[in-house]
Amino acid sequence: MHNHSEWFVGGIAIAFGSLVGWNALVYSPLLYRLRTVAAVRKRYGRQAACGLLLSVAALLFAAGAMILGGIRPQYAAPPTAEPTIESGD
């Protein structure tokens, strides 16, 4: 069962992933002025910078899908109640 915060965070991650992916494909000057993206673009070219932004978008989209799907690492899972064994003494 999802609570409202999981829906909100998952939706925001998917929305940001979509936004970054779209802006990467249309070569938005705002994203290509970011320091790391600009350095990749200067050294390896525009396609590599686009690939970097698309990989960030894919990670955001995947994280949002995992949050909405309820997939969690083992350490983040809520504790389960273990059945008690009653001895019949």
C-alpha positions in Angstrom: 0.0 0.0 0.0 1.4 3.3 -1.0 1.2 6.4 1.1 0.9 9.9 -0.2 4.6 10.7 0.2 5.6 7.7 -2.0 3.2 8.9 -4.8 4.5 12.4 -4.5 8.2 11.5 -4.6 7.8 9.0 -7.3 5.8 11.4 -9.4 8.3 14.2 -8.9 11.2 11.8 -9.9 9.3 10.8 -13.1 8.4 14.4 -13.9 12.0 15.6 -13.5 13.3 12.6 -15.5 10.9 13.5 -18.3 11.8 17.2 -18.1 15.6 16.5 -18.2 15.2 14.0 -21.0 13.1 16.3 -23.2 15.5 19.3 -22.6 18.4 17.1 -23.4 16.9 16.1 -26.7 16.0 19.6 -27.8 19.4 20.9 -26.7 18.1 23.3 -24.1 20.8 25.9 -23.3 19.9 25.9 -19.6 21.0 22.3 -19.1 24.1 22.6 -21.3 25.4 25.4 -19.2 25.7 23.2 -16.1 29.3 22.8 -15.2 29.7 19.1 -15.6 27.6 18.9 -18.8 29.6 21.9 -20.2 32.9 20.1 -19.4 31.7 16.9 -21.1 30.5 18.9 -24.1 33.8 20.8 -24.4 35.9 17.6 -24.1 33.8 15.0 -25.9 31.2 16.9 -27.9 27.5 17.6 -27.9 26.4 14.0 -28.4 28.3 12.9 -25.3 26.7 15.7 -23.2 23.3 14.7 -24.5 24.1 11.1 -23.6 25.0 12.1 -20.1 21.8 14.1 -19.6 19.8 11.2 -21.0 21.4 8.8 -18.6 20.5 11.1 -15.7 16.9 11.2 -17.0 16.8 7.4 -17.2 18.1 7.1 -13.7 15.4 9.6 -12.4 12.7 7.8 -14.3 13.8 4.4 -13.0 14.0 5.7 -9.5 10.5 7.1 -9.8 9.2 3.8 -11.2 10.9 1.8 -8.4 9.4 4.1 -5.7 5.9 3.8 -7.2 6.4 0.0 -7.6 7.3 -0.4 -4.0 10.8 -1.9 -4.7 13.1 -1.3 -1.8 16.5 -2.4 -0.7 16.5 -5.0 2.1 17.7 -2.5 4.7 14.9 -0.1 3.9 12.1 -2.6 4.2 9.7 -2.1 7.1 10.1 -4.8 9.8 7.8 -7.7 9.7 6.2 -9.1 12.7 7.5 -12.6 13.4 5.1 -15.1 14.7 5.5 -16.1 18.3 5.9 -19.7 19.2 4.0 -20.5 22.3 5.2 -23.5 24.2 2.5 -25.9 25.5 4.1 -26.6 28.9 
